[in-house]
Amino acid sequence: MQTTDGEAIIARTLYEREEADMASLKDQLSGLVYSTEHGDLCPDCGYPIADCRCAEAAEEARLAGLDGIVRLRRETKGRKGKGVTLVEGVPLKADDLKILAKALKKRCGTGGALKAGVIEIQGDQRELLKAELESRGYTVKLAGG
């Protein structure tokens, strides 16, 4: 089977294109794919966790959005009918908020938790918490039922 010069040129050109594509693919795959040099990266900003400032920015945004009034609310949703008292709007940084939560739990003699800047105290402790927070100098409002 004989080929003409035109067919030979076309075949050679196709072969050269395939080789060029393969070289390009090899170049793409030969680079760095993944590195653990900097450790884990923050999903929000992309910086290494040690250099991330997202938590500080979120804390500052939370504090900036407060109006200076502490609100006490009783809630039973999602707790199988058990009531908890929520303390919201306390203008303190996370570390100080944790210390306050511990003191309030001890004063009430119950358990509780600190979640996203909100102190949860088990049971309906609104009146006791209102008196305690007012003695600490906070403006307190009873909110909700």
C-alpha positions in Angstrom: 0.0 0.0 0.0 1.5 3.2 -1.1 1.0 6.6 0.5 1.3 9.9 -1.1 3.4 12.7 0.1 0.3 14.5 1.4 -0.9 11.5 3.5 2.6 11.1 4.9 2.7 14.7 6.0 -0.7 14.4 7.6 0.3 11.2 9.4 3.6 12.8 10.6 1.7 15.9 11.8 -0.8 13.8 13.8 2.1 11.8 15.3 3.9 15.0 16.3 0.7 16.4 17.9 0.2 13.3 20.0 3.8 13.4 21.2 3.4 17.1 22.0 0.2 16.3 24.0 1.9 13.6 25.9 4.8 15.9 26.7 2.4 18.5 27.9 0.6 15.9 30.1 3.9 14.8 31.6 4.8 18.4 32.3 1.5 18.9 34.1 1.9 15.8 36.2 5.5 16.3 37.1 4.9 19.4 39.3 4.0 19.5 43.0 0.5 18.0 43.6 0.1 18.2 47.4 2.4 19.3 50.2 2.2 18.9 54.0 5.0 21.3 54.5 2.8 24.0 56.2 0.5 21.6 57.9 -3.3 21.9 57.8 -4.7 24.9 56.0 -7.7 27.0 57.1 -10.7 26.2 54.8 -11.9 29.9 54.9 -8.7 31.9 54.2 -6.3 29.2 52.9 -3.5 30.2 55.2 -1.8 27.6 57.5 -3.7 27.1 60.8 -0.9 28.7 62.8 -1.2 32.0 60.7 -5.0 32.0 60.4 -6.9 34.9 61.9 -10.4 33.8 61.1 -11.3 33.0 64.7 -10.1 36.4 65.9 -12.1 38.1 63.2 -15.2 36.1 64.0 -14.9 37.0 67.7 -14.4 40.7 66.9 -17.5 40.6 64.7 -19.5 38.9 67.4 -18.5 41.5 69.9 -19.2 44.4 67.5 -22.8 43.1 67.0 -23.7 43.3 70.7 -25.8 46.0 72.2 -24.7 45.7 75.8 -27.8 44.0 77.0 -27.6 40.4 78.3 -30.7 38.4 77.4 -31.9 35.4 79.4 -34.1 33.0 77.5 -35.6 29.6 78.3 -35.6 27.0 75.6 -36.7 23.4 75.2 -36.4 22.8 71.5 -34.3 19.8 70.5 -33.7 18.8 74.1 -36.4 16.2 74.5 -38.5 18.5 76.6 -35.7 19.4 79.0 -35.5 23.1 79.5 -32.2 25.1 79.4 -31.6 28.8 80.1 -29.6 30.6 77.4 -27.5 33.6 78.3 -26.9 35.7 75.2 -25.2 39.0 74.5 -22.5 39.0 77.1 -19.8 41.5 75.9 -16.8 39.4 76.8 -14.0 37.7 74.8 -14.1 33.9 74.6 -11.7 33.2 77.5 -13.6 35.5 79.9 -16.9 34.1 78.7 -15.7 30.6 79.6 -14.8 31.8 83.1 -18.2 33.4 83.5 -20.0 30.3 82.3 -18.1 28.2 84.9 -19.0 30.7 87.7 -22.7 30.7 86.6 -22.9 26.9 86.5 -21.4 26.7 90.0 -23.8 29.4 91.3 -26.8 27.5 89.9 -25.5 24.1 91.0 -26.2 22.7 87.5 -24.4 21.7 84.4 -24.2 23.7 81.2 -22.1 24.5 78.1 -20.7 27.3 76.1 -21.6 27.2 72.4 -20.8 29.9 69.9 -20.8 32.8 72.4 -24.0 31.6 74.2 -23.9 30.1 77.7 -26.4 27.3 78.2 -27.4 26.5 81.8 -29.5 23.4 82.5 -33.0 24.0 83.9 -35.0 27.2 84.3 -32.5 29.4 86.2 -33.6 32.8 84.8 -34.3 34.6 88.1 -31.2 33.3 89.8 -29.0 34.2 86.8 -30.6 37.6 86.5 -29.7 38.5 90.1 -26.2 37.1 89.6 -25.5 39.0 86.4 -27.0 42.2 87.7 -24.7 42.0 90.8 -21.8 41.7 88.3 -22.9 45.0 86.6 -24.7 43.8 83.5 -28.0 45.1 82.2 -30.2 42.0 82.0 -33.5 41.4 80.2 -35.7 38.3 80.4 -36.5 37.3 76.8 -39.0 34.7 75.5 -40.9 32.3 77.6 
